[in-house]
Amino acid sequence: LYAGMEEFVRGTSAFVLEGLRRDEPVMVAVPADRLPRLREALGAGADRVAFADMTVLGRNPARIIPALRAWLDQYPGRRTRFVGEPIWAGRTRDEVAEATWHESLLNLAFADTPTSILCPYDVSRLDAGALADARCTHPTLLHGSHRTASDGYAGPSAAIAAPEQARGDELLLGVAEGGE
């Protein structure tokens, strides 16, 4: 969870740089307006990161998991890191519902991989519903350096629910970590 560009850059770059220090392959898929500041913060390390504009990749959230799986397949057996921000201010309610469904599937889709996933959410620009949904689909929440278990996490069974159920007033959403 972050509030504004400074917190986004600080938190995301710390996650990415830690992975680079451990020689872990890293992929970052966030809206394009965040990429220049993040690249700047990463310095020379940015050359070792795969970047994608999430507004293109995640326009249809159903494309995210296959794209991430294809990237991971390049590094069999290696610990990897992924930053994905599929929910950003300005998405329609239907788009948020679909991205929420994607978020609920991440924990199942990558449970068998040694991958750490960071899903940034801008608390200063997203509505309370989207943030509540994030707590349902992410087992761990990070705000700055403060890490807590999500008291609202619905567990992996939440992803099995029919997609129609995830489109109501109680959307499913999340931050995922696999392989730990």
Disulfide bonds with the S-S distance in Angstrom:
none
